[in-house]
Amino acid sequence: MRRKDRELNIFSMSALDLFASALGAFILITLILLPYYLKQGPQAEPAPIECPIPEPTPECPVCPAPAPVPQCPPPTPTEIKIADNLLIMQMSWSQSADVDMHVKTPDGEYNYQRVSIPGAPGRFTLDNRSGGSAERPALEIWMAYNPTPGTYEICYNLYSTGSARPPIRVGGRLDKPHGPVVLPVTSLRQTGREQCVLKFSIDDEFNYTQLSPR
């Protein structure tokens, strides 16, 4: 009977198959895990963030004190004469009647027939002949630049009542140097005579003095 060969040979076919299988499995696992090894590669450390040094806040400049406002000198008497050399007399009413204003001056009398006097400073600038209404009162206006010194008298005359029923209520106002004069309302009836409501005088310095009408 032949004895069995007890010599061990590590390079038998079975051992080679085992080694080959193990190597194939290692290679397969390495290929599967290779992308993950690449993602986990070494990373550079982030550069430290340097905060900027704040610039010093500039100091507020000192504003100079405001220059004093020059004071205008008061007007001289000559300038007052130039500014206050105007007389304006206006008459108003709110009914459909024809009322006339007569202005008697040192140069003569102004009325609807004589709206101006040659060489004299006065003039009628508005003469209403159709009357007015409560919404739009009628006006007559007389004015004079550099009025002639002397005595003046303002009178009203009801020329026609039209469709209005008397009395006709008429108001007036005199704008003169150094302030206005408001006349009280006057009631007029058609009597054929004028009714004087204001009398005054003006001197060379445009000073106003009220007188009693006749």
Buried (B, 14 or more C-beta within 10 A) or exposed (E): EEEEEEEEEEEEEEEEEEEEEEEEEEEEEEEEEEEEEEEEEEEEEEEEEEEEEEEEEEEEEEEEEEEEEEEEEEEEEEEBBEEBBBBBBBBBBBBBBBBBBBBBBBBEEBBBEEBEBEEBBBBBBEBBEEBBEEEEBBBBBBBBEEBBEEEBBBBBBBBBBBEBEBBBBBBBBBBBBEEEBEBEEBEBEBEEEBBBBBBBBBEEEBEBEEEEEE
